[in-house]
Amino acid sequence: MARQNKTTAAAEPKTVQMSAAHKIAKGLFATNSVLNEVHITSDGTAFYSKSDANNHARTLKDKAVATVKRSDLAAPVKEDKPAPAPAEDGDSKNPTEDNEEGEKNDNPDNE
């Protein structure tokens, strides 16, 4: 049996309902910086309190409540790429480089 990567499982919702809940939660987290957890019922209604979400879910055909934490939506950290090394021969064609007189050359055609 294959092992499941826990970081991948938390980052990628497994069901359509969870995908929708993540989308709703993302918008809520963007507008409310102190909110760390949201509970979303199957009809897409979001609640700050789990008990409120459960009470509303009892009125629905699908009684599922998805809980999404801010940490579940954290973007994966991208690796920084090193900056390209400067040309060693001094023959770069940077249009704002100084010309022979020490003045800035803003027009690449006037070299």
C-alpha positions in Angstrom: 0.0 0.0 0.0 1.4 3.4 -1.0 2.1 6.0 1.6 0.3 9.3 1.3 2.3 12.6 1.6 0.6 14.6 4.4 1.6 18.0 3.1 0.0 17.1 -0.3 -3.2 15.8 1.3 -3.7 19.0 3.3 -3.0 21.3 0.3 -5.3 19.6 -2.2 -9.0 19.1 -1.3 -10.2 15.6 -2.2 -13.8 16.2 -2.9 -15.8 18.8 -4.9 -17.4 20.0 -1.7 -14.0 20.5 -0.1 -12.8 22.3 -3.2 -15.7 24.6 -3.0 -15.2 25.1 0.7 -11.6 26.0 0.2 -12.6 28.6 -2.4 -15.1 30.2 -0.1 -12.7 30.1 2.8 -9.9 31.7 0.8 -12.1 34.7 0.1 -13.1 35.0 3.8 -9.5 34.7 5.0 -8.5 37.4 2.5 -11.0 39.9 4.0 -10.7 38.9 7.7 -7.1 38.7 8.9 -8.0 37.5 12.4 -10.2 34.5 11.2 -8.2 31.3 11.5 -11.0 28.7 10.9 -14.3 28.7 9.0 -17.1 26.1 8.8 -19.0 25.7 5.5 -22.2 23.8 5.1 -23.0 21.8 1.9 -25.1 24.7 0.5 -22.0 27.0 0.7 -23.0 29.0 3.7 -20.0 29.9 5.9 -20.0 30.2 9.7 -17.4 31.2 12.2 -18.9 28.9 14.8 -19.0 25.1 14.3 -22.2 24.9 16.3 -24.0 27.4 14.1 -22.8 25.5 11.0 -24.1 22.2 12.5 -27.5 23.8 13.4 -27.9 25.1 9.8 -26.8 21.8 8.3 -29.6 20.0 10.2 -32.0 21.9 7.9 -30.3 20.6 4.7 -30.6 17.4 2.8 -26.8 17.0 2.9 -25.8 17.6 6.5 -22.0 17.7 5.9 -20.0 20.6 7.4 -16.5 21.3 6.0 -14.0 22.9 8.4 -11.2 24.8 6.7 -8.3 26.3 8.6 -6.1 29.1 7.3 -3.1 26.9 7.6 -4.8 24.4 5.2 -4.7 27.1 2.5 -1.1 28.2 2.9 0.7 28.3 -0.4 3.6 26.0 -0.8 6.9 27.8 -0.4 8.7 28.3 -3.7 12.4 28.0 -3.9 14.2 31.2 -4.7 16.2 31.0 -7.9 19.6 32.7 -7.8 20.1 35.8 -9.8 22.0 35.3 -13.1 25.7 36.1 -12.9 26.7 39.3 -14.5 28.5 39.1 -17.9 32.3 38.9 -17.3 33.4 40.3 -20.6 31.8 43.7 -19.9 30.0 43.4 -23.3 26.5 43.5 -21.9 23.8 45.5 -23.9 22.1 47.1 -20.9 20.4 50.2 -22.4 20.8 52.2 -19.1 24.5 51.5 -18.8 27.0 54.3 -18.6 28.7 55.1 -21.9 32.4 56.0 -22.3 31.8 59.6 -21.1 30.2 58.4 -17.9 26.7 59.5 -18.9 23.6 57.3 -18.8 22.7 55.9 -22.2 18.9 55.6 -22.2 18.7 54.9 -25.9 20.1 51.5 -26.9 20.5 52.7 -30.5 23.0 55.4 -29.5 25.9 53.3 -28.3 
